[in-house]
Every structure is written in structure tokens, then in C-alpha cells.
């Protein structure tokens, strides 16, 4: 009889444990156990690696921003050219 009760308790504890671990409370406990480094073997190296990764991403974003600014400047020039053409298409610019 006791063996049956123990098996039943173990069988019921498995889903209860899974529900608690998957809950927000379980995730917060897991983050606290991981520590400030973010990983199991983390520490200062994980923070430095994260910083280097952020620097690479920042460099890539700055490069993309410069490309977008160049494209925007080209589009402004094209827009001004088209506006000048649309103002008076019959008027020709005669060099002096």
C-alpha cells in the first residue's frame, strides 16, 4: 500500500514541478541562480563578450546609417531636379 502511495506522489510531483519551473516565478529563480554573468560559467568574461557584441552591432548600425544618409542626399538632389523640370517644362536653361 505504501509503495503505491509513494509512486502516486512521485507521479503527481512531476507535472507540478514542470508547471512551477515554467512559470514566471520559476524563471526568476533560475535567473537569480545563474548569477550576474548571465550564464552558468559566466562571470566577467560574459559581460565583456556582450560588450564586444554590442560594439560590433553599433558599428554595423552606424555604417548602415551613413549609407541611408548618402541615399537620402541623392534622392533629395533627384527630387529637386524633377521639381525644376515640372515647374516649367517648356522653359529651357540657356547658357550665357
N, C-alpha and C positions, 0 to 999 in steps of 0.2 A: 504494500500500500504506500509506504513512504517513498519508494523508488518512483512510483507513478506520479506522486506529488512533486518530487524534485524535477522529473522530466517535464512535467507540465509547467512549472515555474520557469525553467530554462527556456522552454519553447515560447512562453509569453514574454520573456525579457528581451528576446532578440528583436521583435518588431518595435517594442517600446524604446529600446536603445537606439534603433535606427531612426525613429521619429525624433528623439531628443537630439541626436547628433546632427540631423539635417535641419533643425530649427535655427532661427537667428541666435538664440541663446547658445546653442552648441557651436555655431560658427564663431561667436565672440570669444568663447572659452578657448577654442582652437587657436585663434589669433593671439590671445594672451600667452598660450603655451609656446607658440612659435617664437615669441620674443620680439625685440625691436628690429632685428635684422630682417625679419620677414620670412626667413627660411629656417629649416631645422638646423643647418650648419652655418647659418647666416653670419651675423656679426658685422664688422666694419667693411668687409670686402663686398658684401651685397649692396651696401649703401653706396660705395664707390662705383661699383659696376652700374648701378641705377643712375648715378650722376653722369657717368660717361655716356650711357644710352640716351639720356635726356639732352646732353650736349650735341650728340650726333643728330638727333631729331631736330633740335633747334637750328643747327647748321643747314639741314635739308630744307627746313621751312623758310629760312632766310634766303636761300638760293631760289626757291620757288617764288617767293615774294618779289625778288628782283626780276625774275622772268615775267611775272604778271605785270609789274610796273613798266617794263620795256614794251610789252604788248599793248598796254593801255596807252602809252605815249604814241605808239604807231597808229592806234585806232583814232586817237584824237586828231592827229595830222590828217588822216584819211577823211574823217568827218568834216574837218574844216575845208578840205579841198572840195568835197561833194557839196557842201553848203555854198561855197563860192560859185560852183557851176550852176547850182539851182537858183541862185539869186537872179542871174540874167544870162541865160544860155546863149543869147544872140550876141552879147557883148564880148568882144574878143580883146584880149590884152595885147596891145600893140607896143612893142619895144620902141623907145625913142631913139 
